[in-house]
Amino acid sequence: MEIQTIQKYLHTSPRKLRLVADMVRKMQPGRALDILRVTPKYAASDLIKAIETVLANAKSKGMDVEKVTFKKLEIDESMKMRRFRAGTRGRAKPYKKRMSHIKIVISDGEEKK
């Protein structure tokens, strides 16, 4: 059985989230939460919330949370907010605030009958 969650429009750039996600992608979700809680990156808090959500969804569906594994952990790019910063001689310098989506799919290895 597979359970998924999608967190959308997070105000953290995908590049920063991927650094943290690559670190825990091959781990069990419970172990990944322990590692992320002591990781000194701001993006780790967003990933913790997403993993806790998918584990709560799995628990409500009756899955054993200790036996689940990550099937997919994707960090996708969302829309970019265009902003302007003051430049020299009264000009405006454009920049983009990037946002991201997190998609997590966990599986217990059994198929639903």
Backbone bond lengths (Angstrom), bond angles and torsions (degrees), N, CA, C in turn:
res aa  C-N    CA-C-N  psi(-1)  N-CA   C-N-CA  omega(-1)  CA-C   N-CA-C  phi
1 M - - - 1.448 - - 1.528 108.98 -
2 E 1.304 114.93 140.59 1.456 119.98 -179.68 1.526 110.30 -116.75
3 I 1.317 115.36 140.73 1.463 122.69 175.56 1.519 107.07 -125.67
4 Q 1.340 116.72 138.76 1.454 119.36 179.26 1.515 111.23 -132.80
5 T 1.313 115.29 156.70 1.454 122.67 172.20 1.523 108.26 -141.65
6 I 1.334 114.63 148.84 1.457 120.48 178.20 1.528 107.91 -129.92
7 Q 1.316 116.21 122.83 1.465 121.65 174.64 1.517 106.27 -104.36
8 K 1.335 116.55 123.08 1.459 119.94 -174.04 1.522 111.94 -112.27
9 Y 1.321 114.17 154.46 1.461 124.02 172.78 1.528 113.29 56.64
10 L 1.331 116.35 48.15 1.457 121.19 175.92 1.525 108.75 -80.45
11 H 1.306 117.21 136.25 1.462 121.40 -176.92 1.526 111.62 -85.33
12 T 1.311 115.26 49.15 1.457 123.07 173.76 1.521 106.84 -132.99
13 S 1.306 117.15 138.46 1.462 118.83 -176.57 1.532 110.34 -69.02
14 P 1.326 116.98 148.58 1.457 120.42 -178.95 1.523 113.13 -61.40
15 R 1.315 116.92 -33.23 1.462 120.13 -179.83 1.522 111.44 -62.00
16 K 1.330 116.14 -42.23 1.466 120.04 -179.97 1.526 111.16 -70.75
17 L 1.330 117.48 -36.47 1.461 120.34 178.02 1.524 111.75 -69.54
18 R 1.331 117.17 -36.36 1.470 119.95 -179.60 1.517 111.96 -66.14
19 L 1.328 117.52 -32.16 1.463 120.20 176.63 1.524 111.02 -59.85
20 V 1.320 115.95 -41.22 1.463 120.75 -178.76 1.524 110.34 -77.76
21 A 1.334 117.72 -39.01 1.464 121.06 -177.91 1.528 111.92 -67.20
22 D 1.326 117.46 -36.59 1.464 120.52 178.82 1.524 111.58 -63.81
23 M 1.323 115.53 -27.19 1.450 120.29 -178.29 1.537 111.55 -70.50
24 V 1.333 117.96 -31.52 1.467 120.40 -172.67 1.522 113.58 -115.66
25 R 1.306 118.46 6.10 1.465 121.94 -173.27 1.528 113.02 -62.35
26 K 1.309 119.63 -35.32 1.468 122.69 -175.93 1.527 113.41 -91.87
27 M 1.337 117.90 2.68 1.466 121.65 -176.26 1.526 111.35 -93.94
28 Q 1.330 114.80 168.08 1.459 120.58 168.86 1.530 107.92 -71.67
29 P 1.329 119.43 148.52 1.469 120.57 -177.78 1.525 114.45 -59.44
30 G 1.317 118.24 -36.42 1.467 120.43 178.25 1.513 112.00 -65.53
31 R 1.309 116.35 -42.67 1.469 121.21 177.44 1.527 110.74 -67.38
32 A 1.333 116.28 -37.40 1.459 120.43 179.17 1.531 110.94 -62.60
33 L 1.321 116.89 -38.83 1.469 120.09 177.87 1.520 111.27 -63.06
34 D 1.332 116.79 -40.82 1.469 120.33 178.97 1.530 111.26 -63.03
35 I 1.323 116.53 -42.23 1.462 120.67 179.78 1.530 110.75 -67.48
36 L 1.331 116.91 -43.12 1.461 120.63 -177.27 1.531 112.73 -66.62
37 R 1.311 117.27 -30.11 1.470 119.98 -178.85 1.528 112.38 -67.35
38 V 1.324 117.31 -23.61 1.461 119.90 178.90 1.529 112.34 -107.11
39 T 1.331 116.93 6.84 1.455 121.42 178.29 1.522 109.70 -80.39
40 P 1.319 119.02 128.17 1.468 121.09 -176.01 1.529 114.20 -84.49
41 K 1.307 118.14 36.74 1.465 122.57 178.01 1.522 108.68 -111.11
42 Y 1.339 116.38 141.16 1.460 121.16 179.61 1.526 110.86 -65.82
43 A 1.324 117.57 -33.65 1.458 122.12 -177.76 1.521 112.23 -67.66
44 A 1.321 117.80 -18.97 1.463 120.76 -179.43 1.523 111.54 -64.06
45 S 1.333 117.95 -32.40 1.465 120.33 -178.80 1.530 111.22 -66.53
46 D 1.330 118.18 -37.50 1.461 120.66 176.98 1.522 111.22 -66.24
47 L 1.314 116.95 -39.61 1.463 120.89 179.45 1.526 111.31 -69.84
48 I 1.324 117.69 -35.29 1.465 121.43 176.71 1.518 110.07 -60.34
49 K 1.338 116.72 -46.36 1.465 120.52 -179.13 1.518 111.49 -62.00
50 A 1.328 117.11 -39.67 1.465 120.47 -179.85 1.530 111.28 -67.79
51 I 1.327 117.56 -41.25 1.471 120.40 179.61 1.524 110.40 -68.01
52 E 1.325 117.31 -40.49 1.466 119.94 177.55 1.525 111.12 -62.75
53 T 1.317 117.37 -36.29 1.463 121.27 178.50 1.519 111.46 -65.26
54 V 1.328 117.24 -46.42 1.462 119.39 -178.52 1.533 110.86 -68.69
55 L 1.321 118.27 -32.80 1.465 120.05 176.47 1.528 111.14 -69.65
56 A 1.325 117.62 -36.58 1.465 120.65 176.53 1.526 110.89 -66.82
57 N 1.342 116.70 -38.03 1.462 120.15 176.17 1.524 110.99 -63.86
58 A 1.321 116.79 -40.22 1.462 121.04 179.30 1.524 110.80 -66.53
59 K 1.316 116.47 -39.40 1.468 120.47 -179.82 1.528 110.74 -66.39
60 S 1.334 116.89 -37.96 1.463 119.61 179.62 1.527 112.00 -70.97
61 K 1.330 117.70 -23.41 1.468 121.56 176.66 1.530 111.97 -85.69
62 G 1.342 117.25 -3.12 1.447 120.86 176.77 1.513 115.22 91.11
63 M 1.312 118.20 13.90 1.464 121.22 178.19 1.526 109.96 -81.13
64 D 1.333 115.76 152.01 1.455 121.09 174.19 1.528 107.73 -80.78
65 V 1.328 116.57 113.70 1.458 122.12 -173.32 1.524 111.61 -68.19
66 E 1.319 118.47 -23.79 1.463 121.58 -178.31 1.532 112.36 -74.54
67 K 1.342 117.20 -21.25 1.459 120.13 -174.47 1.524 114.19 -103.76
68 V 1.312 117.96 4.64 1.463 119.95 -177.47 1.523 111.24 -84.67
69 T 1.327 115.03 154.94 1.461 121.68 176.64 1.521 108.99 -133.83
70 F 1.323 115.97 159.96 1.448 120.47 175.48 1.522 108.85 -72.88
71 K 1.312 116.73 125.61 1.455 120.16 171.37 1.523 108.81 -93.70
72 K 1.344 116.59 -39.14 1.457 122.31 179.01 1.512 108.73 -145.21
73 L 1.318 116.28 138.28 1.463 122.32 172.49 1.527 105.58 -139.27
74 E 1.330 115.29 96.90 1.466 120.65 -174.39 1.516 110.50 -109.78
75 I 1.309 115.23 140.25 1.460 122.35 171.90 1.522 105.83 -116.69
76 D 1.322 116.71 114.01 1.458 121.66 -178.47 1.521 110.11 -112.17
77 E 1.321 114.89 156.46 1.450 120.31 179.59 1.522 109.83 -85.32
78 S 1.301 115.81 136.68 1.450 122.69 177.97 1.524 108.55 -101.18
79 M 1.314 116.50 -163.11 1.456 119.16 178.22 1.523 110.60 -71.63
80 K 1.317 114.55 163.41 1.465 120.17 179.88 1.512 108.99 -114.31
81 M 1.323 116.64 131.52 1.461 119.82 175.49 1.521 108.20 -86.32
82 R 1.322 116.69 131.14 1.462 120.73 178.50 1.518 108.55 -91.18
83 R 1.306 115.16 126.30 1.458 121.59 -179.96 1.523 108.67 -130.53
84 F 1.325 115.29 165.79 1.460 120.80 -179.13 1.515 109.89 -129.05
85 R 1.316 115.68 141.17 1.454 123.55 177.70 1.528 107.02 -118.94
86 A 1.307 115.53 148.75 1.465 119.53 -179.10 1.526 110.42 -66.18
87 G 1.317 115.37 134.54 1.454 121.70 178.05 1.522 109.81 -113.07
88 T 1.302 115.52 -169.71 1.463 119.54 -179.79 1.522 111.21 -75.41
89 R 1.291 116.69 152.21 1.458 124.87 177.75 1.536 113.48 57.05
90 G 1.320 116.09 32.82 1.460 119.91 175.66 1.515 114.91 78.55
91 R 1.307 117.53 11.83 1.463 120.26 -179.86 1.520 110.74 -87.46
92 A 1.311 115.15 167.08 1.465 121.19 178.20 1.523 109.64 -110.21
93 K 1.304 116.52 134.54 1.460 122.14 177.62 1.537 107.96 -106.63
94 P 1.321 118.27 116.19 1.468 120.05 -178.62 1.537 111.83 -77.99
95 Y 1.335 114.85 147.30 1.463 121.01 171.46 1.517 107.24 -148.68
96 K 1.335 116.32 168.01 1.459 121.36 -176.45 1.523 110.01 -119.24
97 K 1.328 116.02 131.24 1.459 121.15 171.63 1.522 106.21 -93.57
98 R 1.305 116.18 115.60 1.457 120.36 -174.37 1.528 110.59 -91.52
99 M 1.332 114.73 146.61 1.456 121.71 177.97 1.526 108.56 -126.16
100 S 1.310 116.66 168.29 1.455 119.21 -175.49 1.524 111.76 -145.46
101 H 1.333 114.43 164.47 1.459 123.86 174.41 1.528 107.86 -118.47
102 I 1.333 116.54 142.03 1.464 121.57 174.31 1.528 107.54 -114.19
103 K 1.328 117.14 127.40 1.461 121.73 174.87 1.521 108.12 -121.16
104 I 1.325 115.61 121.80 1.469 121.12 -179.29 1.524 108.20 -122.34
105 V 1.326 116.37 129.04 1.454 123.00 174.02 1.517 107.18 -122.11
106 I 1.339 116.19 125.54 1.470 120.06 176.54 1.526 108.85 -116.12
107 S 1.307 115.43 154.79 1.448 121.30 -177.78 1.522 109.72 -141.51
108 D 1.328 116.17 147.96 1.449 119.45 176.48 1.522 112.04 -102.71
109 G 1.326 116.84 2.92 1.458 121.22 176.31 1.521 113.97 88.76
110 E 1.319 117.81 -8.33 1.474 121.11 179.81 1.523 109.01 -104.89
111 E 1.312 115.23 147.80 1.459 119.61 176.63 1.512 110.25 -94.70
112 K 1.325 115.83 144.23 1.458 120.41 179.22 1.514 109.36 -74.08
113 K 1.341 117.17 135.26 1.464 121.21 -177.50 1.508 110.66 -104.54
